[in-house]
Amino acid sequence: MNPEELNEVVLHNSFEQLRLQEVQLLLSEKRTSLSTLRTGIAVLALPLSVVSFLVATSQMWDILEVLYLMAPLLAFCASLVGVGSYLVMRAVVRIQTFDRKIEGISREDDRVRDLVRID
């Protein structure tokens, strides 16, 4: 094998390794976004459980007597719903972005296409 052929093989292998590492990086970022999605769902579930507890115990108290406690609690629940919704939407958008990037790479490279193809 002459030096030019050897350089061509080394260059091809380096390019292939670069593509595989690029896909690994995108998949790790996707895992991070999935963790963010899980956190956002948990943050959304907390106000739901608090409000359901308040509704279940509403016969034991009068809302006008505890309005000074209820208003800040409901405001806090509303802010948690906002934060949770933001986390969920951000995670979904990022996951779709990473999927599109991985699909673009797999269109260009046969080996990557074989690795990420789901039957």
Summary of the structure (lengths in Angstrom):
residues: 119
radius of gyration: 25.3
end to end distance: 39.1
largest distance: 90.0
contacts: 303
relative contact order: 0.15
helix: 89%
strand: 0%
